[in-house]
Amino acid sequence: MILDLSQETQVSLLLTSPLMEGTNNRSLEPLTPMEFLRLSNFVTTYGCNIIDFISPNADKLIQGTAEILDPERIKRLLAQGFLLAQMIERWNSRSIWVLSQFDHAYPKRFFTAFGQDAPILIYGCGDPALLDVGGLAVVGSRNADESLLKYAEEVGCLTATSGKAVISGVSREIDQAAMRAVLSSEGISVGIMADSLERAVLNQQNRIPLKENRLVLISPYHPGSGFNTVNDLQRNKLIYALADAALIISSDYQKGAIWAGAIEQLEKLKLVTVYVRSIGATQRALQALISKGARPWPNPKSVEDFNETLALNTLDVHASPKQAQLSFEDLFKA
C-alpha cells in the first residue's frame, strides 16, 4: 500500500504526531487528544474544515485559536512540513500507511466503540480492510508455560479453520503463539502494537502474511515509539474493540495490562463478552474475572460451535462511517 495521505491526515499528523521524537522543545509538543478535540470544536464554530489550517488564508484562523490554545504553538507544529516529508519517505520504504478519522478506510469499529475518544491516527502495515472483519481477541501474560502456549496454538488453529481472525497485542508468548498458529493455518490475524511497529513490519516472519493480506499490524502510536507502560495499557481497549469476543488465557492477579484491560471491559466499556480459559491449571486471576462477569470459555471443538460462540457476541459495526467530508462536530456526534 503506497502512502497517499489525505490533506486531513497530513494536518492531523502535523498537529498530533511526535515527528521529532526525543525533543525537549515544548514549543513542538504535539497536541494531546483533548487539545485536538477542543481545536476541532473551534474549527466547527468558525464554519471551517481542518484543512483550512494549511490554506493561504490560514493565519486569521490560527490567530483565532488564542482563546483555547497558543497560536504560535499551532504555527510551529504546522511548519513541520519538511519533517513530515522525511517521515513519509521513511514510512513508504517500510510499507507503513497512516489513517486519520477522516479517511474512509479508518476502522468503523473504533468509532462504534469509542466515539470522540477513537484514536486520531492509526499507523499500520497490511490490508486495513481486515480491521473491520471481527474475530476472536486472544490475550495472555507474557510468561507462559508450554501447556498454555499449546492451548493458544490450538485456539489459533480453530480460529483459522472457522474463517475468523485472531486479534491480539503481538506480545511475546501467548499472543504470538495464537497469531503464529492462525497464520500457519492460512488464516488471518490483526495485531495491535503498543510500540516498535517499524521493527515488526521488518520482521521476516511477518513479511509473507503481510504481503498476502492475511496480517495487518497497527498502532495508535508513532511507528518508532519504544515501550511505554501507559501505551501498553491503553492499547488493550483497541484489541477488544476490533473483536467479536475475547479469550483471556492467562493473567496476573490484580496487576498488569491483561488484568487492567479485562477489568475495564467487564466494568466499564463492555464492548464484547470476555471469556477466560476454563481447562488446565486454574489461576486465581481467571477465577476472579469470572466473579466480575467473565464467562468460562466453552472450548468449542467444531467450526459450527466456534462461530456460534462468536456470533452471540458480535459487536454492531454497521453504524454509518464517518467520512472525510464531515465536519469535526459531525464526526464526534456518533
C-alpha distance (Angstrom), angle and dihedral (degrees) to the residues before:
residue distance angle dihedral
M1 . . .
I2 3.80 . .
L3 3.78 112.9 .
D4 3.80 105.5 -112.9
L5 3.77 106.8 165.7
S6 3.78 121.6 -156.9
Q7 3.79 115.0 -131.6
E8 3.79 89.6 -110.9
T9 3.78 90.5 55.1
Q10 3.79 91.9 48.0
V11 3.80 91.0 54.1
S12 3.82 91.0 45.3
L13 3.81 89.5 52.9
L14 3.78 93.5 48.3
L15 3.79 92.1 50.4
T16 3.80 102.7 38.5
S17 3.81 110.9 20.3
P18 3.84 122.4 88.3
L19 3.80 95.7 -125.5
M20 3.81 89.7 168.3
E21 3.80 101.7 50.3
G22 3.76 115.7 -159.7
T23 3.80 96.0 19.9
N24 3.80 118.0 144.3
N25 3.78 92.2 -160.9
R26 3.80 103.1 117.2
S27 3.80 90.6 -166.4
L28 3.83 86.2 71.5
E29 3.78 94.8 44.7
P30 3.83 106.1 132.2
L31 3.77 119.7 -119.3
T32 3.77 115.1 -91.9
P33 3.82 118.0 -124.2
M34 3.81 89.4 -102.0
E35 3.81 91.9 50.6
F36 3.79 90.1 47.7
L37 3.81 90.1 52.1
R38 3.80 91.2 49.8
L39 3.78 89.0 50.2
S40 3.80 90.6 49.4
N41 3.79 91.3 54.1
F42 3.79 89.5 49.0
V43 3.81 90.9 52.0
T44 3.79 90.8 51.4
T45 3.81 93.7 51.8
Y46 3.80 88.4 55.0
G47 3.80 90.6 52.0
C48 3.80 90.0 -118.6
N49 3.79 138.5 127.5
I50 3.79 126.7 -124.6
I51 3.81 90.4 -109.6
D52 3.79 89.2 63.2
F53 3.81 86.0 80.1
I54 3.81 87.9 74.6
S55 3.81 97.0 39.7
P56 3.84 122.9 111.3
N57 3.81 88.9 -103.7
A58 3.78 96.1 47.6
D59 3.81 97.2 116.1
K60 3.80 95.3 77.7
L61 3.79 91.1 49.1
I62 3.80 91.9 48.3
Q63 3.79 92.7 49.0
G64 3.78 88.6 52.4
T65 3.80 90.2 62.6
A66 3.82 89.4 73.9
E67 3.80 90.2 98.7
I68 3.83 91.1 63.5
L69 3.83 108.6 15.9
D70 3.79 141.4 13.7
P71 3.84 106.4 -85.4
E72 3.80 91.2 -153.5
R73 3.78 90.2 56.9
I74 3.81 89.6 51.3
K75 3.81 90.0 50.6
R76 3.79 92.9 50.2
L77 3.79 92.2 49.3
L78 3.79 92.4 48.4
A79 3.82 90.3 48.8
Q80 3.82 92.1 66.2
G81 3.77 93.2 95.3
F82 3.82 94.1 125.9
L83 3.80 92.0 51.2
L84 3.80 90.5 48.2
A85 3.81 90.6 51.0
Q86 3.80 89.3 53.0
M87 3.80 91.1 49.9
I88 3.80 91.8 48.6
E89 3.80 90.2 53.1
R90 3.80 90.6 48.8
W91 3.81 93.4 47.6
N92 3.81 91.9 46.5
S93 3.79 90.0 55.3
R94 3.81 88.3 56.5
S95 3.82 96.5 41.6
I96 3.81 90.3 -115.2
W97 3.79 117.3 153.7
V98 3.81 131.5 -167.0
L99 3.80 128.1 -143.7
S100 3.78 127.0 -171.6
Q101 3.79 128.2 -164.3
F102 3.80 88.3 -94.5
D103 3.80 95.5 62.0
H104 3.81 122.9 98.5
A105 3.82 90.7 -134.5
Y106 3.82 93.7 55.3
P107 3.84 107.0 118.9
K108 3.80 110.8 -94.3
R109 3.79 89.8 -154.1
F110 3.80 90.2 70.1
F111 3.81 90.9 55.4
T112 3.80 91.0 47.2
A113 3.80 92.9 49.2
F114 3.80 102.6 38.1
G115 3.79 110.5 16.2
Q116 3.81 108.5 -169.9
D117 3.80 90.6 3.6
A118 3.81 93.6 63.6
P119 3.82 112.7 123.3
I120 3.79 111.8 -84.2
L121 3.80 92.2 -141.0
I122 3.79 135.2 22.6
Y123 3.81 120.7 -162.2
G124 3.77 116.8 -162.2
C125 3.77 153.9 149.3
G126 3.78 125.5 -141.5
D127 3.78 131.5 32.2
P128 3.84 110.0 -23.9
A129 3.81 89.7 -159.6
L130 3.81 87.4 75.9
L131 3.80 89.5 68.2
D132 3.79 92.3 77.7
V133 3.82 100.4 41.2
G134 3.82 94.7 90.0
G135 3.77 124.7 -149.5
L136 3.79 138.9 150.8
A137 3.79 122.4 -35.8
V138 3.80 108.1 -142.3
V139 3.79 116.5 -168.6
G140 3.76 136.9 163.6
S141 3.77 144.1 152.9
R142 3.78 119.9 -71.5
N143 3.79 94.7 -116.8
A144 3.78 112.7 63.8
D145 3.80 136.6 154.3
E146 3.79 124.9 -124.3
S147 3.80 94.1 -93.9
L148 3.79 92.4 57.9
L149 3.80 92.0 45.7
K150 3.79 90.0 51.7
Y151 3.79 89.6 48.6
A152 3.82 90.5 52.1
E153 3.80 90.0 49.4
E154 3.79 91.7 51.4
V155 3.79 90.5 51.0
G156 3.80 89.7 49.1
C157 3.80 92.9 50.8
L158 3.82 92.9 49.6
T159 3.79 90.0 47.8
A160 3.80 90.1 54.5
T161 3.82 92.6 46.9
S162 3.81 88.6 51.2
G163 3.79 91.2 54.3
K164 3.81 92.8 -116.9
A165 3.79 131.3 125.1
V166 3.78 129.0 -111.5
I167 3.80 108.4 -133.2
S168 3.77 115.9 -163.9
G169 3.77 148.4 141.5
V170 3.84 98.9 -103.3
S171 3.80 89.5 -124.2
R172 3.77 117.1 152.6
E173 3.80 123.0 -87.3
I174 3.83 113.0 9.6
D175 3.82 100.2 21.2
Q176 3.78 92.8 48.4
A177 3.81 93.4 42.0
A178 3.81 91.8 57.4
M179 3.80 92.3 44.2
R180 3.81 93.6 48.3
A181 3.79 90.8 49.6
V182 3.79 95.4 51.3
L183 3.80 92.2 46.1
S184 3.81 92.7 46.5
S185 3.80 87.2 53.7
E186 3.84 90.4 54.9
G187 3.79 91.4 -105.1
I188 3.79 130.7 129.9
S189 3.77 133.0 -101.3
V190 3.79 139.8 -171.7
G191 3.79 119.1 -153.0
I192 3.81 121.8 -164.9
M193 3.78 110.6 -163.1
A194 3.79 130.9 -160.0
D195 3.81 93.0 -162.6
S196 3.81 147.2 0.1
L197 3.82 100.2 35.3
E198 3.81 89.7 156.4
R199 3.79 91.5 57.0
A200 3.80 93.1 45.7
V201 3.80 95.2 53.6
L202 3.81 89.7 52.1
N203 3.81 92.1 51.0
Q204 3.79 107.2 115.1
Q205 3.82 94.9 -136.8
N206 3.80 89.8 58.5
R207 3.80 97.9 48.3
I208 3.81 99.6 79.9
P209 3.84 98.1 46.9
L210 3.82 89.0 43.8
K211 3.81 91.1 53.5
E212 3.81 91.0 44.6
N213 3.83 90.7 53.2
R214 3.82 91.5 -120.2
L215 3.80 94.7 113.3
V216 3.76 131.9 46.6
L217 3.81 122.5 -176.9
I218 3.78 119.1 -163.9
S219 3.78 140.9 171.9
P220 3.81 134.6 -176.9
Y221 3.81 86.7 -146.3
H222 3.80 132.0 77.5
P223 3.85 109.2 -75.7
G224 3.79 91.1 -120.9
S225 3.81 96.0 49.5
G226 3.80 118.7 128.4
F227 3.79 126.2 -138.7
N228 3.78 116.5 -59.3
T229 3.80 124.1 177.0
V230 3.81 93.3 -143.1
N231 3.81 91.6 51.2
D232 3.79 89.9 48.1
L233 3.79 90.6 55.5
Q234 3.81 94.5 44.3
R235 3.80 93.2 48.0
N236 3.81 92.5 62.8
K237 3.79 94.7 71.2
L238 3.81 89.2 58.3
I239 3.80 90.1 56.3
Y240 3.80 90.9 56.1
A241 3.81 92.5 44.0
L242 3.81 92.6 59.3
A243 3.82 94.2 47.5
D244 3.80 136.5 80.8
A245 3.81 92.4 -147.0
A246 3.80 136.3 -4.0
L247 3.79 132.3 -132.7
I248 3.80 120.2 -161.8
I249 3.79 109.1 -160.2
S250 3.80 97.3 -179.0
S251 3.78 139.9 -8.0
D252 3.77 142.0 172.5
Y253 3.78 115.1 -108.7
Q254 3.81 115.3 -100.3
K255 3.81 93.7 -20.4
G256 3.77 141.6 73.4
A257 3.81 134.8 43.4
I258 3.82 95.9 -74.6
W259 3.81 92.7 55.6
A260 3.81 93.6 42.8
G261 3.80 92.4 48.4
A262 3.81 92.7 49.5
I263 3.80 93.1 48.4
E264 3.80 90.3 49.0
Q265 3.81 90.3 53.2
L266 3.79 95.3 45.4
E267 3.79 98.1 44.2
K268 3.79 105.7 27.3
L269 3.80 122.4 8.8
K270 3.82 99.4 31.6
L271 3.81 92.1 -174.7
V272 3.81 96.5 151.1
T273 3.77 140.0 -0.8
V274 3.79 110.8 -82.1
Y275 3.79 115.6 -140.5
V276 3.78 127.1 -171.5
R277 3.78 129.8 -154.5
S278 3.78 109.4 -87.1
I279 3.81 104.1 -173.1
G280 3.80 132.7 60.0
A281 3.78 125.9 29.5
T282 3.79 113.3 -1.9
Q283 3.79 121.7 -121.7
R284 3.77 126.9 -154.0
A285 3.81 90.0 -136.8
L286 3.81 93.9 54.7
Q287 3.79 91.9 48.0
A288 3.80 89.6 50.1
L289 3.81 91.3 50.5
I290 3.80 90.2 53.9
S291 3.80 88.7 54.5
K292 3.81 87.2 54.6
G293 3.79 94.9 52.1
A294 3.81 107.6 -78.4
R295 3.79 117.3 133.4
P296 3.80 129.2 -133.5
W297 3.81 109.7 -104.3
P298 3.84 106.3 -108.0
N299 3.82 91.4 -140.6
P300 3.80 96.8 -131.7
K301 3.79 113.4 -152.4
S302 3.78 100.9 -171.4
V303 3.77 132.6 56.7
E304 3.80 89.2 -118.5
D305 3.80 93.4 54.2
F306 3.80 92.1 45.1
N307 3.81 94.1 50.2
E308 3.80 90.8 45.9
T309 3.80 90.3 53.5
L310 3.80 91.4 53.5
A311 3.80 94.3 40.4
L312 3.79 90.4 59.8
N313 3.80 89.1 59.9
T314 3.78 103.5 37.5
L315 3.81 113.4 148.2
D316 3.80 112.5 -132.3
V317 3.80 104.4 -114.1
H318 3.77 97.5 163.8
A319 3.77 95.7 98.1
S320 3.76 113.9 126.1
P321 3.81 111.0 -81.7
K322 3.80 118.4 -117.6
Q323 3.74 105.6 -117.7
A324 3.77 129.4 -154.1
Q325 3.79 94.3 -108.3
L326 3.81 92.7 62.4
S327 3.75 120.5 100.0
F328 3.78 119.6 -115.2
E329 3.80 89.4 -106.9
D330 3.80 91.6 55.3
L331 3.79 90.5 43.5
F332 3.78 93.8 56.5
K333 3.80 97.7 43.3
A334 3.80 92.5 78.0
